[in-house]
């Protein structure tokens, strides 16, 4: 996974594929993935200490079935790993994704 920080914004970029790039938008408290005019996102809370809380994942109907929700959760988990933090998945989709990806189990705390 490629991680770079733009000098012009406070947005971290997590390139997932050539056509789908997940961006961490800290000012909106969410990871975003834009395709055309549509935006899929994973809302989070990031307290100063403790786990990052994954609150809600939303994928527009026009983008469903492309695995974008999973890409958002994966980006959140990789961001948590790079920051040395754990994640508390309140979002049902994120919990479901993490149940299928045991490689992230060490990063997950129970809600």
Secondary structure by P-SEA (a helix, b strand, c coil): cbbbbbccccbbbbbccccbbbbbcccccbbbbbcccbbbbbbbbbccccccccccccccccccccaaaaaaaaaaaaaaaaacbbbbcccaaaaaaaaaccccccccccc
